[in-house]
């Protein structure tokens, strides 16, 4: 599966903002080549918000179990929340992690580091309804959270 197909799908969502650090940018070298997706209809990356999906292309300190430091290996991570996490993995995100092969390709797995926060991960995922459905739901959830943070403007003016 091509990363380009996943990127095209995510980029088609309304109000998506993508952070994709490149060599020489202000971002740490560890993030170069990775992609971080936010709901931000104004196009600005929210300063105090986590992305709802990421694509990582290499191991990082404390996150090496997917063995991403080989050519053509990458991992899609999606914040799906408790319900979708359980539906996708058959597990409770807050339960103790069972031993597993995080190098498996195309399998929805609990994220090796952020499972307790409701994240799943897929190494070299197949594009299609299951993955796109999880991404669309994560985007919709991020949009809903952003709408809840907006000032309502419904209060009457003070005298």
PyMOL commands that set and color helices and strands:
alter all, ss='L'
color gray80, all
select helices_A, chain A and resi 3-11+29-31+81-89+115-117+129-149
alter helices_A, ss='H'
color red, helices_A
select strands_A, chain A and resi 16-19+35-39+53-56+75-79+109-110+119-123
alter strands_A, ss='S'
color yellow, strands_A
deselect
rebuild
show_as cartoon
